[in-house]
Amino acid sequence: MANFNVSVTQNREQQPADITAGVSTTYTISNTLEGSSYFTLETVKNSDGFYDTTSPKNTSGSFTLGSGLSSLVQSDYMASVVVAPGGGVLTFVPAIDIVKETLDLRGTGA
Protein backbone atom coordinates (compact mmCIF):
# COMPACT_ATOMS: atom_id res chain seq x y z
CA MET A 1 0.00 0.00 0.00
CA ALA A 2 1.30 3.44 -0.96
CA ASN A 3 0.22 6.75 0.58
CA PHE A 4 0.70 10.21 -0.91
CA ASN A 5 -0.20 13.67 0.43
CA VAL A 6 -1.37 16.09 -2.27
CA SER A 7 -3.29 19.37 -2.48
CA VAL A 8 -5.90 21.03 -4.68
CA THR A 9 -3.54 24.03 -4.89
CA GLN A 10 -0.47 22.18 -6.17
CA ASN A 11 0.82 22.67 -9.69
CA ARG A 12 1.09 19.75 -12.09
CA GLU A 13 3.60 17.40 -10.46
CA GLN A 14 4.91 13.99 -11.36
CA GLN A 15 3.67 10.95 -9.44
CA PRO A 16 6.32 10.56 -6.66
CA ALA A 17 6.80 6.78 -7.06
CA ASP A 18 5.92 3.87 -9.31
CA ILE A 19 2.67 2.06 -8.50
CA THR A 20 2.15 -1.68 -8.88
CA ALA A 21 -1.01 -3.09 -10.47
CA GLY A 22 -3.50 -4.32 -7.88
CA VAL A 23 -1.84 -2.46 -4.99
CA SER A 24 -4.07 -0.02 -3.10
CA THR A 25 -2.79 3.56 -3.38
CA THR A 26 -4.13 6.33 -1.14
CA TYR A 27 -4.07 10.03 -1.98
CA THR A 28 -4.83 12.28 0.99
CA ILE A 29 -5.99 15.47 -0.71
CA SER A 30 -5.96 18.70 1.30
CA ASN A 31 -8.16 21.67 0.41
CA THR A 32 -7.50 24.83 2.40
CA LEU A 33 -9.71 26.92 0.11
CA GLU A 34 -13.12 28.27 1.17
CA GLY A 35 -14.89 26.40 -1.64
CA SER A 36 -14.71 23.07 -3.38
CA SER A 37 -12.03 22.46 -5.99
CA TYR A 38 -10.74 19.65 -8.19
CA PHE A 39 -7.89 17.17 -8.12
CA THR A 40 -6.78 15.19 -11.18
CA LEU A 41 -4.57 12.19 -11.97
CA GLU A 42 -3.58 12.32 -15.65
CA THR A 43 -1.49 10.20 -17.99
CA VAL A 44 1.27 12.28 -19.59
CA LYS A 45 0.25 13.16 -23.16
CA ASN A 46 2.52 12.59 -26.17
CA SER A 47 4.47 15.40 -27.84
CA ASP A 48 1.39 16.36 -29.91
CA GLY A 49 -0.65 16.90 -26.73
CA PHE A 50 -2.82 13.80 -27.18
CA TYR A 51 -3.02 10.20 -26.01
CA ASP A 52 -2.30 7.49 -28.58
CA THR A 53 -2.04 3.71 -28.79
CA THR A 54 1.31 3.83 -26.95
CA SER A 55 -0.08 5.85 -24.01
CA PRO A 56 -0.43 3.82 -20.82
CA LYS A 57 -3.96 3.57 -19.46
CA ASN A 58 -2.81 4.82 -16.06
CA THR A 59 -6.21 5.50 -14.56
CA SER A 60 -7.83 2.22 -15.48
CA GLY A 61 -8.73 0.43 -12.28
CA SER A 62 -11.01 1.13 -9.33
CA PHE A 63 -11.46 4.30 -7.29
CA THR A 64 -13.05 4.70 -3.86
CA LEU A 65 -14.06 8.16 -2.67
CA GLY A 66 -13.75 8.95 1.02
CA SER A 67 -15.75 11.65 2.78
CA GLY A 68 -15.08 15.12 1.38
CA LEU A 69 -14.83 13.83 -2.21
CA SER A 70 -17.52 13.54 -4.89
CA SER A 71 -18.24 13.49 -8.61
CA LEU A 72 -15.55 11.12 -9.90
CA VAL A 73 -15.01 11.48 -13.65
CA GLN A 74 -12.79 8.71 -15.00
CA SER A 75 -11.39 7.45 -18.29
CA ASP A 76 -8.43 5.17 -18.97
CA TYR A 77 -6.16 8.23 -19.10
CA MET A 78 -7.54 10.70 -16.54
CA ALA A 79 -9.51 10.74 -13.30
CA SER A 80 -10.80 13.83 -11.47
CA VAL A 81 -12.70 14.38 -8.25
CA VAL A 82 -14.38 17.33 -6.56
CA VAL A 83 -12.74 18.05 -3.20
CA ALA A 84 -14.73 19.82 -0.49
CA PRO A 85 -13.09 22.36 1.86
CA GLY A 86 -10.87 20.45 4.28
CA GLY A 87 -10.12 17.67 1.81
CA GLY A 88 -10.61 13.94 1.61
CA VAL A 89 -9.06 10.59 0.81
CA LEU A 90 -9.03 8.97 -2.64
CA THR A 91 -8.13 5.29 -2.88
CA PHE A 92 -7.00 3.92 -6.25
CA VAL A 93 -6.24 0.33 -7.20
CA PRO A 94 -4.66 0.46 -10.68
CA ALA A 95 -5.26 -2.25 -13.28
CA ILE A 96 -1.72 -1.85 -14.69
CA ASP A 97 1.74 -1.05 -13.35
CA ILE A 98 2.32 2.72 -13.45
CA VAL A 99 5.73 4.23 -14.09
CA LYS A 100 5.95 7.50 -12.14
CA GLU A 101 7.16 9.53 -15.16
CA THR A 102 3.92 8.73 -17.02
CA LEU A 103 1.42 10.05 -14.43
CA ASP A 104 0.88 13.68 -13.41
CA LEU A 105 -1.00 14.86 -10.32
CA ARG A 106 -2.51 18.33 -10.26
CA GLY A 107 -4.83 20.50 -8.29
CA THR A 108 -6.93 23.10 -10.04
CA GLY A 109 -7.79 25.38 -7.14
CA ALA A 110 -4.68 27.56 -7.09
VMD Tcl script that builds the backbone (N, CA, C; Angstrom):
set m [mol new atoms 330]
animate dup $m
set s [atomselect $m all]
$s set {name element resname resid chain x y z} {
  {N N MET 1 A 0.844 -1.183 0.000}
  {CA C MET 1 A 0.000 0.000 0.000}
  {C C MET 1 A 0.882 1.237 0.000}
  {N N ALA 2 A 0.559 2.182 -0.878}
  {CA C ALA 2 A 1.304 3.435 -0.961}
  {C C ALA 2 A 0.393 4.583 -0.539}
  {N N ASN 3 A 0.971 5.584 0.111}
  {CA C ASN 3 A 0.223 6.750 0.577}
  {C C ASN 3 A 0.920 8.021 0.106}
  {N N PHE 4 A 0.150 8.954 -0.437}
  {CA C PHE 4 A 0.698 10.211 -0.910}
  {C C PHE 4 A -0.154 11.361 -0.412}
  {N N ASN 5 A 0.489 12.461 0.008}
  {CA C ASN 5 A -0.200 13.672 0.433}
  {C C ASN 5 A -0.131 14.671 -0.710}
  {N N VAL 6 A -1.282 15.163 -1.144}
  {CA C VAL 6 A -1.372 16.089 -2.265}
  {C C VAL 6 A -2.338 17.213 -1.896}
  {N N SER 7 A -2.445 18.215 -2.776}
  {CA C SER 7 A -3.288 19.374 -2.478}
  {C C SER 7 A -4.000 19.863 -3.730}
  {N N VAL 8 A -5.180 20.445 -3.551}
  {CA C VAL 8 A -5.898 21.033 -4.682}
  {C C VAL 8 A -5.190 22.284 -5.198}
  {N N THR 9 A -4.240 22.817 -4.463}
  {CA C THR 9 A -3.540 24.027 -4.891}
  {C C THR 9 A -2.168 23.738 -5.490}
  {N N GLN 10 A -1.792 22.474 -5.613}
  {CA C GLN 10 A -0.471 22.178 -6.171}
  {C C GLN 10 A -0.492 22.300 -7.694}
  {N N ASN 11 A 0.663 22.646 -8.246}
  {CA C ASN 11 A 0.817 22.667 -9.694}
  {C C ASN 11 A 0.873 21.234 -10.201}
  {N N ARG 12 A 0.929 21.078 -11.497}
  {CA C ARG 12 A 1.093 19.747 -12.088}
  {C C ARG 12 A 2.434 19.186 -11.615}
  {N N GLU 13 A 2.386 18.038 -10.962}
  {CA C GLU 13 A 3.596 17.398 -10.458}
  {C C GLU 13 A 3.589 15.928 -10.850}
  {N N GLN 14 A 4.775 15.392 -11.011}
  {CA C GLN 14 A 4.910 13.988 -11.359}
  {C C GLN 14 A 4.563 13.096 -10.174}
  {N N GLN 15 A 3.925 11.960 -10.455}
  {CA C GLN 15 A 3.670 10.947 -9.435}
  {C C GLN 15 A 5.002 10.676 -8.715}
  {N N PRO 16 A 5.053 10.688 -7.378}
  {CA C PRO 16 A 6.323 10.558 -6.661}
  {C C PRO 16 A 6.985 9.174 -6.717}
  {N N ALA 17 A 6.221 8.132 -7.046}
  {CA C ALA 17 A 6.795 6.781 -7.061}
  {C C ALA 17 A 5.994 5.904 -8.008}
  {N N ASP 18 A 6.641 4.842 -8.496}
  {CA C ASP 18 A 5.920 3.868 -9.313}
  {C C ASP 18 A 4.814 3.230 -8.478}
  {N N ILE 19 A 3.775 2.728 -9.165}
  {CA C ILE 19 A 2.665 2.056 -8.500}
  {C C ILE 19 A 2.488 0.696 -9.172}
  {N N THR 20 A 2.312 -0.327 -8.374}
  {CA C THR 20 A 2.145 -1.682 -8.884}
  {C C THR 20 A 0.666 -1.999 -9.079}
  {N N ALA 21 A 0.365 -2.669 -10.192}
  {CA C ALA 21 A -1.015 -3.085 -10.473}
  {C C ALA 21 A -1.570 -3.880 -9.304}
  {N N GLY 22 A -2.813 -3.592 -8.940}
  {CA C GLY 22 A -3.496 -4.321 -7.877}
  {C C GLY 22 A -3.167 -3.873 -6.466}
  {N N VAL 23 A -2.227 -2.934 -6.320}
  {CA C VAL 23 A -1.843 -2.456 -4.990}
  {C C VAL 23 A -2.626 -1.181 -4.664}
  {N N SER 24 A -3.291 -1.170 -3.531}
  {CA C SER 24 A -4.069 -0.021 -3.099}
  {C C SER 24 A -3.169 1.194 -2.872}
  {N N THR 25 A -3.537 2.312 -3.493}
  {CA C THR 25 A -2.785 3.563 -3.381}
  {C C THR 25 A -3.725 4.626 -2.833}
  {N N THR 26 A -3.300 5.323 -1.793}
  {CA C THR 26 A -4.134 6.326 -1.145}
  {C C THR 26 A -3.558 7.716 -1.367}
  {N N TYR 27 A -4.417 8.623 -1.846}
  {CA C TYR 27 A -4.068 10.031 -1.983}
  {C C TYR 27 A -4.872 10.800 -0.943}
  {N N THR 28 A -4.180 11.401 0.029}
  {CA C THR 28 A -4.828 12.278 0.992}
  {C C THR 28 A -4.754 13.680 0.405}
  {N N ILE 29 A -5.921 14.204 0.026}
  {CA C ILE 29 A -5.994 15.468 -0.710}
  {C C ILE 29 A -6.440 16.578 0.240}
  {N N SER 30 A -5.583 17.573 0.442}
  {CA C SER 30 A -5.965 18.699 1.295}
  {C C SER 30 A -6.586 19.805 0.450}
  {N N ASN 31 A -7.536 20.513 1.051}
  {CA C ASN 31 A -8.159 21.670 0.412}
  {C C ASN 31 A -8.335 22.743 1.473}
  {N N THR 32 A -7.438 23.726 1.450}
  {CA C THR 32 A -7.496 24.832 2.404}
  {C C THR 32 A -8.316 26.006 1.879}
  {N N LEU 33 A -8.905 25.853 0.703}
  {CA C LEU 33 A -9.715 26.924 0.105}
  {C C LEU 33 A -11.092 26.984 0.762}
  {N N GLU 34 A -11.787 28.103 0.591}
  {CA C GLU 34 A -13.121 28.267 1.173}
  {C C GLU 34 A -14.185 27.473 0.427}
  {N N GLY 35 A -13.929 27.143 -0.840}
  {CA C GLY 35 A -14.894 26.401 -1.640}
  {C C GLY 35 A -14.312 25.106 -2.156}
  {N N SER 36 A -15.156 24.332 -2.788}
  {CA C SER 36 A -14.714 23.070 -3.381}
  {C C SER 36 A -13.788 23.339 -4.560}
  {N N SER 37 A -12.934 22.367 -4.858}
  {CA C SER 37 A -12.032 22.455 -5.991}
  {C C SER 37 A -11.868 21.065 -6.585}
  {N N TYR 38 A -10.938 20.910 -7.501}
  {CA C TYR 38 A -10.740 19.645 -8.188}
  {C C TYR 38 A -9.324 19.124 -8.003}
  {N N PHE 39 A -9.204 17.798 -8.079}
  {CA C PHE 39 A -7.888 17.169 -8.119}
  {C C PHE 39 A -7.916 16.117 -9.220}
  {N N THR 40 A -6.821 16.050 -10.000}
  {CA C THR 40 A -6.776 15.190 -11.178}
  {C C THR 40 A -5.513 14.341 -11.212}
  {N N LEU 41 A -5.674 13.078 -11.608}
  {CA C LEU 41 A -4.574 12.188 -11.971}
  {C C LEU 41 A -4.643 12.076 -13.485}
  {N N GLU 42 A -3.535 12.315 -14.195}
  {CA C GLU 42 A -3.582 12.324 -15.652}
  {C C GLU 42 A -2.346 11.687 -16.267}
  {N N THR 43 A -2.577 10.781 -17.215}
  {CA C THR 43 A -1.493 10.199 -17.994}
  {C C THR 43 A -0.807 11.315 -18.780}
  {N N VAL 44 A 0.521 11.283 -18.837}
  {CA C VAL 44 A 1.270 12.281 -19.591}
  {C C VAL 44 A 0.959 12.103 -21.081}
  {N N LYS 45 A 0.597 13.203 -21.735}
  {CA C LYS 45 A 0.252 13.161 -23.163}
  {C C LYS 45 A 1.520 13.098 -24.014}
  {N N ASN 46 A 1.373 12.650 -25.272}
  {CA C ASN 46 A 2.524 12.589 -26.168}
  {C C ASN 46 A 2.924 13.994 -26.615}
  {N N SER 47 A 3.942 14.095 -27.445}
  {CA C SER 47 A 4.474 15.404 -27.839}
  {C C SER 47 A 3.471 16.245 -28.622}
  {N N ASP 48 A 2.432 15.623 -29.194}
  {CA C ASP 48 A 1.393 16.362 -29.910}
  {C C ASP 48 A 0.267 16.824 -28.986}
  {N N GLY 49 A 0.367 16.488 -27.690}
  {CA C GLY 49 A -0.649 16.899 -26.734}
  {C C GLY 49 A -1.861 15.990 -26.676}
  {N N PHE 50 A -1.720 14.760 -27.165}
  {CA C PHE 50 A -2.818 13.805 -27.177}
  {C C PHE 50 A -2.372 12.477 -26.567}
  {N N TYR 51 A -3.313 11.579 -26.361}
  {CA C TYR 51 A -3.015 10.197 -26.008}
  {C C TYR 51 A -3.046 9.403 -27.309}
  {N N ASP 52 A -2.256 8.334 -27.404}
  {CA C ASP 52 A -2.301 7.487 -28.579}
  {C C ASP 52 A -2.213 6.024 -28.153}
  {N N THR 53 A -2.047 5.142 -29.099}
  {CA C THR 53 A -2.036 3.708 -28.794}
  {C C THR 53 A -0.857 3.302 -27.925}
  {N N THR 54 A 0.169 4.153 -27.815}
  {CA C THR 54 A 1.309 3.831 -26.947}
  {C C THR 54 A 1.153 4.417 -25.550}
  {N N SER 55 A 0.122 5.232 -25.333}
  {CA C SER 55 A -0.084 5.854 -24.015}
  {C C SER 55 A -0.567 4.815 -23.010}
  {N N PRO 56 A 0.053 4.763 -21.830}
  {CA C PRO 56 A -0.429 3.821 -20.817}
  {C C PRO 56 A -1.793 4.254 -20.282}
  {N N LYS 57 A -2.622 3.291 -20.004}
  {CA C LYS 57 A -3.961 3.567 -19.461}
  {C C LYS 57 A -3.860 3.633 -17.937}
  {N N ASN 58 A -3.188 4.700 -17.474}
  {CA C ASN 58 A -2.810 4.821 -16.059}
  {C C ASN 58 A -3.962 4.928 -15.081}
  {N N THR 59 A -5.111 5.364 -15.510}
  {CA C THR 59 A -6.210 5.503 -14.555}
  {C C THR 59 A -7.279 4.434 -14.751}
  {N N SER 60 A -6.919 3.363 -15.450}
  {CA C SER 60 A -7.831 2.223 -15.485}
  {C C SER 60 A -7.658 1.475 -14.168}
  {N N GLY 61 A -8.743 1.073 -13.592}
  {CA C GLY 61 A -8.730 0.434 -12.280}
  {C C GLY 61 A -9.933 0.903 -11.492}
  {N N SER 62 A -9.867 0.739 -10.168}
  {CA C SER 62 A -11.011 1.132 -9.334}
  {C C SER 62 A -10.645 2.271 -8.389}
  {N N PHE 63 A -11.610 3.155 -8.185}
  {CA C PHE 63 A -11.459 4.296 -7.286}
  {C C PHE 63 A -12.514 4.214 -6.194}
  {N N THR 64 A -12.119 4.590 -4.977}
  {CA C THR 64 A -13.048 4.696 -3.857}
  {C C THR 64 A -12.917 6.105 -3.291}
  {N N LEU 65 A -14.050 6.794 -3.188}
  {CA C LEU 65 A -14.057 8.163 -2.669}
  {C C LEU 65 A -14.365 8.153 -1.184}
  {N N GLY 66 A -13.488 8.774 -0.395}
  {CA C GLY 66 A -13.753 8.953 1.020}
  {C C GLY 66 A -14.596 10.190 1.236}
  {N N SER 67 A -14.967 10.458 2.486}
  {CA C SER 67 A -15.753 11.653 2.784}
  {C C SER 67 A -14.976 12.883 2.329}
  {N N GLY 68 A -15.700 13.897 1.879}
  {CA C GLY 68 A -15.075 15.118 1.382}
  {C C GLY 68 A -14.815 15.097 -0.113}
  {N N LEU 69 A -15.029 13.944 -0.764}
  {CA C LEU 69 A -14.832 13.830 -2.211}
  {C C LEU 69 A -16.145 13.437 -2.881}
  {N N SER 70 A -16.315 13.900 -4.120}
  {CA C SER 70 A -17.518 13.544 -4.885}
  {C C SER 70 A -17.236 13.675 -6.372}
  {N N SER 71 A -18.201 13.259 -7.161}
  {CA C SER 71 A -18.237 13.494 -8.607}
  {C C SER 71 A -16.998 12.990 -9.351}
  {N N LEU 72 A -16.662 11.722 -9.162}
  {CA C LEU 72 A -15.552 11.125 -9.900}
  {C C LEU 72 A -15.877 11.086 -11.391}
  {N N VAL 73 A -14.946 11.592 -12.190}
  {CA C VAL 73 A -15.008 11.482 -13.645}
  {C C VAL 73 A -13.752 10.720 -14.034}
  {N N GLN 74 A -13.920 9.581 -14.741}
  {CA C GLN 74 A -12.789 8.706 -14.998}
  {C C GLN 74 A -12.804 8.180 -16.434}
  {N N SER 75 A -11.622 8.141 -17.029}
  {CA C SER 75 A -11.391 7.450 -18.288}
  {C C SER 75 A -10.139 6.602 -18.077}
  {N N ASP 76 A -9.657 5.943 -19.115}
  {CA C ASP 76 A -8.427 5.167 -18.972}
  {C C ASP 76 A -7.191 6.051 -18.799}
  {N N TYR 77 A -7.311 7.339 -19.117}
  {CA C TYR 77 A -6.157 8.231 -19.104}
  {C C TYR 77 A -6.213 9.339 -18.053}
  {N N MET 78 A -7.390 9.600 -17.494}
  {CA C MET 78 A -7.539 10.699 -16.542}
  {C C MET 78 A -8.655 10.390 -15.553}
  {N N ALA 79 A -8.463 10.841 -14.315}
  {CA C ALA 79 A -9.511 10.739 -13.297}
  {C C ALA 79 A -9.492 12.025 -12.482}
  {N N SER 80 A -10.682 12.595 -12.246}
  {CA C SER 80 A -10.796 13.828 -11.472}
  {C C SER 80 A -11.892 13.681 -10.430}
  {N N VAL 81 A -11.697 14.364 -9.304}
  {CA C VAL 81 A -12.702 14.378 -8.249}
  {C C VAL 81 A -12.895 15.806 -7.758}
  {N N VAL 82 A -14.097 16.074 -7.238}
  {CA C VAL 82 A -14.376 17.333 -6.560}
  {C C VAL 82 A -13.973 17.142 -5.103}
  {N N VAL 83 A -13.233 18.116 -4.570}
  {CA C VAL 83 A -12.740 18.048 -3.201}
  {C C VAL 83 A -13.360 19.183 -2.390}
  {N N ALA 84 A -14.098 18.835 -1.359}
  {CA C ALA 84 A -14.735 19.824 -0.487}
  {C C ALA 84 A -13.680 20.528 0.375}
  {N N PRO 85 A -14.020 21.710 0.935}
  {CA C PRO 85 A -13.085 22.358 1.860}
  {C C PRO 85 A -12.682 21.386 2.965}
  {N N GLY 86 A -11.419 21.382 3.286}
  {CA C GLY 86 A -10.873 20.452 4.277}
  {C C GLY 86 A -10.191 19.274 3.624}
  {N N GLY 87 A -10.764 18.752 2.541}
  {CA C GLY 87 A -10.119 17.672 1.813}
  {C C GLY 87 A -10.795 16.332 1.977}
  {N N GLY 88 A -10.090 15.299 1.547}
  {CA C GLY 88 A -10.613 13.939 1.615}
  {C C GLY 88 A -9.575 12.929 1.170}
  {N N VAL 89 A -9.983 11.677 1.146}
  {CA C VAL 89 A -9.064 10.594 0.806}
  {C C VAL 89 A -9.597 9.848 -0.411}
  {N N LEU 90 A -8.729 9.705 -1.422}
  {CA C LEU 90 A -9.026 8.973 -2.643}
  {C C LEU 90 A -8.185 7.700 -2.656}
  {N N THR 91 A -8.844 6.558 -2.805}
  {CA C THR 91 A -8.129 5.289 -2.881}
  {C C THR 91 A -8.226 4.769 -4.306}
  {N N PHE 92 A -7.093 4.368 -4.862}
  {CA C PHE 92 A -6.996 3.917 -6.247}
  {C C PHE 92 A -6.277 2.576 -6.290}
  {N N VAL 93 A -6.879 1.620 -6.956}
  {CA C VAL 93 A -6.238 0.328 -7.202}
  {C C VAL 93 A -6.082 0.214 -8.714}
  {N N PRO 94 A -4.862 0.442 -9.237}
  {CA C PRO 94 A -4.661 0.456 -10.679}
  {C C PRO 94 A -4.725 -0.942 -11.291}
  {N N ALA 95 A -5.182 -0.988 -12.539}
  {CA C ALA 95 A -5.260 -2.249 -13.275}
  {C C ALA 95 A -3.921 -2.613 -13.913}
  {N N ILE 96 A -3.031 -1.613 -14.076}
  {CA C ILE 96 A -1.722 -1.846 -14.692}
  {C C ILE 96 A -0.629 -1.257 -13.804}
  {N N ASP 97 A 0.608 -1.690 -14.020}
  {CA C ASP 97 A 1.743 -1.050 -13.350}
  {C C ASP 97 A 1.886 0.360 -13.909}
  {N N ILE 98 A 2.177 1.324 -13.028}
  {CA C ILE 98 A 2.320 2.718 -13.451}
  {C C ILE 98 A 3.745 3.181 -13.167}
  {N N VAL 99 A 4.401 3.650 -14.216}
  {CA C VAL 99 A 5.732 4.233 -14.092}
  {C C VAL 99 A 5.549 5.703 -13.738}
  {N N LYS 100 A 6.211 6.157 -12.676}
  {CA C LYS 100 A 5.953 7.498 -12.141}
  {C C LYS 100 A 6.079 8.614 -13.180}
  {N N GLU 101 A 6.964 8.482 -14.154}
  {CA C GLU 101 A 7.160 9.529 -15.155}
  {C C GLU 101 A 5.977 9.650 -16.111}
  {N N THR 102 A 5.037 8.711 -16.072}
  {CA C THR 102 A 3.917 8.733 -17.017}
  {C C THR 102 A 2.603 9.175 -16.379}
  {N N LEU 103 A 2.645 9.611 -15.112}
  {CA C LEU 103 A 1.423 10.051 -14.434}
  {C C LEU 103 A 1.668 11.385 -13.749}
  {N N ASP 104 A 0.814 12.368 -14.061}
  {CA C ASP 104 A 0.884 13.677 -13.411}
  {C C ASP 104 A -0.262 13.803 -12.423}
  {N N LEU 105 A -0.011 14.545 -11.342}
  {CA C LEU 105 A -1.005 14.859 -10.323}
  {C C LEU 105 A -1.134 16.373 -10.294}
  {N N ARG 106 A -2.374 16.859 -10.283}
  {CA C ARG 106 A -2.509 18.330 -10.255}
  {C C ARG 106 A -3.802 18.744 -9.553}
  {N N GLY 107 A -3.674 19.839 -8.859}
  {CA C GLY 107 A -4.834 20.495 -8.292}
  {C C GLY 107 A -5.241 21.612 -9.230}
  {N N THR 108 A -6.482 22.028 -9.160}
  {CA C THR 108 A -6.933 23.102 -10.041}
  {C C THR 108 A -7.471 24.281 -9.258}
  {N N GLY 109 A -7.227 24.322 -7.954}
  {CA C GLY 109 A -7.790 25.377 -7.139}
  {C C GLY 109 A -6.856 26.527 -6.842}
  {N N ALA 110 A -5.672 26.522 -7.411}
  {CA C ALA 110 A -4.683 27.561 -7.094}
  {C C ALA 110 A -5.149 28.917 -7.564}
}
mol reanalyze $m
mol bondsrecalc $m
mol representation Tube
mol addrep $m
